[in-house]
Amino acid sequence: MMSKRDQFVGVRFTKEEKERIDKFIKIKNLSCNEFIRNAVFSYLNNLEGVKNKINLYRIQKNIEKFKKILPEITRNVSDLFGEFEEFKLNKETYFIT
């Protein structure tokens, strides 16, 4: 179900701007409302697209950083497992009974 368009937004243009709009909407067979609504939502969709591209770029950069430090993380985890195994083998050394 389509929502009712019951909100008004007024926009002022110069005479020259309005003439340019009128010329365009006549060629495209649009109402002024349709044209302005389409223009606004096209602009908003474009901004959202740019935002999404920026987010993807940031994610890609973070993945690249993670890949660079992954070998070090792997070594550290391996060292921790080695220490844990040593601890398990020598636990009586670490605890006072």
C-alpha positions as CSV (number, residue, x, y, z in Angstrom):
1,M,0.0,0.0,0.0
2,M,1.4,3.4,-1.0
3,S,1.5,6.0,1.7
4,K,-0.5,9.1,1.2
5,R,1.5,12.2,0.3
6,D,0.2,14.6,2.8
7,Q,3.4,16.6,3.7
8,F,4.2,19.8,1.9
9,V,7.7,21.2,1.2
10,G,7.9,24.5,-0.4
11,V,10.9,25.5,-2.6
12,R,11.6,28.9,-4.2
13,F,13.5,29.3,-7.5
14,T,14.6,32.3,-9.4
15,K,12.7,33.1,-12.6
16,E,15.5,31.7,-14.7
17,E,15.6,28.4,-12.7
18,K,11.8,28.0,-12.9
19,E,11.9,28.6,-16.7
20,R,14.7,25.9,-17.0
21,I,12.6,23.5,-14.9
22,D,9.5,24.2,-17.0
23,K,11.3,23.6,-20.2
24,F,12.7,20.3,-19.0
25,I,9.4,19.0,-17.5
26,K,7.6,19.9,-20.7
27,I,10.0,17.8,-22.8
28,K,9.9,14.9,-20.3
29,N,6.1,15.2,-19.8
30,L,6.4,15.4,-16.1
31,S,4.6,17.5,-13.5
32,C,6.7,19.9,-11.5
33,N,6.0,17.8,-8.4
34,E,7.2,14.6,-10.1
35,F,10.3,16.3,-11.4
36,I,11.3,17.8,-8.0
37,R,10.4,14.5,-6.1
38,N,12.5,12.5,-8.6
39,A,15.4,14.9,-8.4
40,V,15.4,14.9,-4.6
41,F,15.2,11.1,-4.3
42,S,17.8,10.6,-7.0
43,Y,20.1,12.9,-5.1
44,L,19.5,11.1,-1.8
45,N,20.0,7.7,-3.3
46,N,23.2,8.9,-4.8
47,L,24.4,10.1,-1.4
48,E,23.5,6.8,0.1
49,G,25.4,5.0,-2.6
50,V,28.5,7.2,-2.0
51,K,28.2,6.5,1.7
52,N,28.1,2.7,1.0
53,K,31.1,2.9,-1.2
54,I,33.0,4.8,1.5
55,N,32.0,2.1,4.0
56,L,33.1,-0.6,1.6
57,Y,36.4,1.2,1.1
58,R,37.0,1.4,4.9
59,I,36.2,-2.3,5.3
60,Q,38.6,-3.2,2.5
61,K,41.3,-1.1,4.1
62,N,40.7,-2.8,7.5
63,I,40.9,-6.2,5.9
64,E,44.2,-5.2,4.3
65,K,45.6,-4.1,7.7
66,F,44.3,-7.3,9.3
67,K,46.1,-9.4,6.6
68,K,49.3,-7.6,7.3
69,I,49.2,-8.4,11.0
70,L,47.7,-11.9,10.7
71,P,51.1,-13.7,10.7
72,E,52.0,-11.9,13.9
73,I,48.6,-12.8,15.5
74,T,49.1,-16.4,14.4
75,R,52.6,-16.5,16.0
76,N,51.3,-15.1,19.2
77,V,48.4,-17.5,19.4
78,S,50.8,-20.4,18.6
79,D,53.1,-19.2,21.4
80,L,50.2,-19.0,23.8
81,F,49.2,-22.6,22.9
82,G,52.8,-23.6,23.5
83,E,52.8,-21.9,26.9
84,F,49.5,-23.5,27.8
85,E,50.8,-26.9,26.9
86,E,53.9,-26.3,29.0
87,F,51.6,-25.1,31.8
88,K,49.5,-28.3,31.6
89,L,52.7,-30.4,31.7
90,N,54.2,-28.5,34.6
91,K,51.1,-27.4,36.5
92,E,52.5,-28.6,39.8
93,T,55.2,-26.0,39.4
94,Y,52.7,-23.2,39.1
95,F,50.4,-24.1,42.0
96,I,51.3,-24.4,45.6
97,T,49.5,-27.4,47.1
